[in-house]
């Protein structure tokens, strides 16, 4: 996690890797300015993240927060696993 909601309870999780991380951090700042609690997660290796214990993955991507947005400039296909049915 690169940035988190002040109370640790985000309304949305922004996921990015590589150069897109800066865009996600900018969106985090804009959301915070509008009073929207967000979390920014850098996920440079989806394979490594997938091998982590479920408890850790749930701490990073809380199941109670279905609003997720992946920021990707190239190939969006692998993100479906982490953004879920309610993400984009």
PEJOUR-V75337 format. One record per pair of residues at least 12 apart in sequence whose C-alpha atoms are under 10 Angstrom apart, sorted by the first residue. I is the first residue (numbers start at 1). J is the second residue. Records with the same first field share a line. If there is no record, write none. Layout:
I: J / J
This chain:
1: 13 / 14 / 15 / 39 / 40 / 41 / 42 / 43 / 59 / 60 / 61
2: 21 / 24 / 25 / 39 / 40 / 41 / 42
3: 24 / 25 / 28 / 29 / 38 / 39 / 40 / 41 / 42
4: 28 / 32 / 37 / 38 / 39 / 40 / 41
5: 28 / 32 / 35 / 36 / 37 / 38 / 39 / 40
6: 32 / 37 / 38 / 39
7: 37
8: 37 / 38 / 39
9: 37 / 38 / 39 / 62 / 64 / 65
10: 36 / 37 / 38 / 39 / 40 / 61 / 62 / 64 / 65 / 67
11: 36 / 37 / 38 / 39 / 64 / 65 / 66 / 67 / 68
12: 28 / 31 / 36 / 37 / 38 / 39 / 40 / 61 / 62 / 65 / 66 / 67 / 68 / 69 / 87
13: 28 / 37 / 38 / 39 / 40 / 41 / 60 / 61 / 62 / 65 / 66 / 67 / 68 / 69 / 70 / 83 / 87
14: 27 / 28 / 38 / 39 / 40 / 41 / 42 / 61 / 67 / 68 / 69 / 70 / 71 / 83 / 87 / 88
15: 39 / 40 / 41 / 42 / 43 / 44 / 61 / 68 / 69 / 70 / 71 / 72 / 79 / 82 / 83
16: 40 / 41 / 42 / 43 / 44 / 69 / 70 / 71 / 72 / 73 / 79
17: 41 / 42 / 43 / 44 / 45 / 46 / 70 / 71 / 72 / 73
18: 42 / 43 / 44 / 45 / 71 / 72 / 73
19: 71 / 72 / 73
20: 42 / 70 / 71 / 72 / 73 / 74
21: 40 / 41 / 42 / 43 / 44 / 71 / 72
22: 40 / 42 / 71
23: 71 / 72
24: 39 / 40 / 41 / 42 / 69 / 70 / 71 / 72
25: 38 / 39 / 40 / 41 / 42
26: 40
27: 40
28: 40
38: 67 / 68
39: 60 / 61 / 68
40: 60 / 68 / 69 / 70
41: 60 / 61 / 70
43: 70 / 79 / 82
46: 78 / 79 / 81 / 82
49: 82
50: 81 / 82
57: 82
61: 82 / 83
63: 84
65: 83 / 86 / 87
66: 82 / 83 / 84 / 85 / 86 / 87
67: 83 / 84 / 85 / 86 / 87 / 88
68: 82 / 83 / 84 / 85 / 86 / 87 / 88
69: 82 / 83 / 84 / 86 / 87 / 88
70: 82 / 83 / 87 / 88
71: 88
76: 88
